[in-house]
Amino acid sequence: MKKYNELQNKGNSIPSLREGQGGFLENKGNSIPSLREGQGGFLECHPLEPFLPENAWLLMLGSFPPSKKRWSMDFFYPNFINDMWRIFGLLFFNDKDHFVDIENKRFKKDMLVDFLSKEGVALYDTANTVRRTKNTASDKDLEVVKPTDLDALLSKLPHCTTVITTGEKAATVFASHFGCPVPKVGTSVDFSFKGKQMKLFRMPSSSRAYPMKLEKKAEMYKIGLERRD
């Protein structure tokens, strides 16, 4: 892993993009609704833009954000009881609370954006539109109605060499699209994109519902977070 201060901040390096039919659309305020009614219930469209630092060597993909009522910030992995940013704090700063605003029970978004931009870590999810079959944040209760255009996403990241999926559903959607095996938890497989050989890692879910201690999850994530140029 590169040290936090080894990469320069590229300023306005994160495009204001989100996926639409046939590619990406600019997000202009509330012009793209997050919910619409479809056959069998409400369809929920992804509420966030892809986070795409121009220097990104790593793309991390989850399945889909939890419902807004579970958010502690307007960013990826926003649920305060999700441990993704505690894993990052532990690995990079030996402090699981480095990115945690304990008093206000939220994460430090500005600090995360700055850190991830400098480290070259991009974020998004494998589903663009979903239907929740139950009122939970569990992947098993998500029906993927429209997957993310993964080719368009990776095309925006010319320096990307590694993809980390943060759970079984994300790994399955990604592997199915690229025709590669679904890796076992904590392992990787090779896949090809536009003639470039890349690595796909499957990591354990950072949700506390996944039965693994924080420290053990961090050990697995460390393998995927080792930079590959």
Backbone hydrogen bonds, N-H to C=O, Kabsch-Sander energy under -0.5 kcal/mol:
donor,donor_aa,acceptor,acceptor_aa,energy
6,E,3,K,-1.7
13,S,11,G,-2.2
17,L,15,P,-1.5
18,R,25,L,-1.7
20,G,23,G,-4.2
23,G,20,G,-2.2
25,L,18,R,-4.2
27,N,16,S,-0.5
28,K,26,E,-0.7
29,G,27,N,-0.7
31,S,28,K,-1.2
36,R,43,L,-2.5
38,G,41,G,-2.3
41,G,38,G,-2.2
43,L,36,R,-3.9
44,E,130,V,-3.4
45,C,34,S,-2.7
45,C,43,L,-0.6
46,H,128,N,-2.4
51,F,123,L,-2.6
52,L,50,P,-0.8
56,A,53,P,-1.9
57,W,120,G,-1.8
58,L,120,G,-1.7
59,L,162,T,-2.3
60,M,122,A,-2.9
61,L,59,L,-0.5
61,L,164,I,-3.2
62,G,124,Y,-1.8
70,R,67,S,-2.4
71,W,68,K,-2.1
72,S,78,P,-1.7
75,F,73,M,-1.3
80,F,70,R,-0.5
82,N,79,N,-2.4
83,D,206,S,-2.4
87,I,83,D,-2.4
88,F,84,M,-1.9
89,G,85,W,-1.8
90,L,86,R,-2.4
91,L,87,I,-2.4
92,F,88,F,-2.7
93,F,89,G,-1.9
94,N,90,L,-1.0
95,D,89,G,-1.9
98,H,95,D,-1.9
100,V,97,D,-1.5
101,D,106,R,-3.3
102,I,100,V,-1.2
105,K,101,D,-0.8
105,K,102,I,-0.7
106,R,101,D,-1.6
108,K,99,F,-2.6
109,K,107,F,-1.4
112,L,108,K,-2.2
113,V,109,K,-2.9
114,D,110,D,-2.1
115,F,111,M,-2.5
116,L,112,L,-3.1
117,S,113,V,-2.0
118,K,114,D,-2.0
119,E,115,F,-2.3
120,G,116,L,-1.2
121,V,116,L,-2.4
122,A,58,L,-3.3
122,A,120,G,-0.6
123,L,51,F,-2.3
124,Y,60,M,-2.0
126,T,62,G,-2.2
127,A,63,S,-1.4
128,N,146,K,-2.7
129,T,146,K,-2.1
130,V,44,E,-2.4
131,R,143,E,-2.1
133,T,131,R,-0.7
133,T,141,D,-2.7
134,K,141,D,-0.7
136,T,134,K,-2.0
141,D,138,S,-1.2
142,L,139,D,-2.0
143,E,131,R,-2.7
143,E,141,D,-0.5
144,V,142,L,-0.6
145,V,129,T,-1.9
145,V,143,E,-0.8
146,K,129,T,-2.2
148,T,126,T,-2.4
150,L,148,T,-1.7
153,L,149,D,-2.0
154,L,150,L,-2.6
155,S,151,D,-1.9
156,K,152,A,-0.8
156,K,153,L,-1.1
157,L,154,L,-1.8
160,C,157,L,-1.8
161,T,57,W,-2.6
162,T,57,W,-1.7
163,V,199,K,-2.7
164,I,59,L,-2.6
165,T,201,F,-2.9
166,T,61,L,-2.3
167,G,165,T,-0.6
171,A,167,G,-2.0
172,T,168,E,-2.6
173,V,169,K,-2.6
174,F,170,A,-2.3
175,A,171,A,-2.7
176,S,172,T,-2.2
177,H,173,V,-1.8
178,F,174,F,-2.0
179,G,175,A,-1.0
180,C,175,A,-1.8
186,G,202,R,-3.2
187,T,184,K,-2.2
187,T,202,R,-0.5
189,V,200,L,-2.0
191,F,198,M,-2.2
193,F,196,K,-2.4
196,K,193,F,-1.9
198,M,191,F,-3.1
199,K,161,T,-2.0
200,L,189,V,-2.9
201,F,163,V,-3.2
201,F,199,K,-0.5
202,R,187,T,-2.1
203,M,165,T,-3.0
203,M,201,F,-0.6
208,R,81,I,-0.5
210,Y,207,S,-1.5
212,M,210,Y,-2.2
217,K,213,K,-2.2
218,A,214,L,-2.5
219,E,215,E,-1.7
220,M,216,K,-1.6
221,Y,217,K,-2.6
222,K,218,A,-2.0
223,I,219,E,-0.7
223,I,220,M,-0.8
224,G,220,M,-1.0
225,L,221,Y,-1.9
226,E,223,I,-0.9
227,R,225,L,-0.6
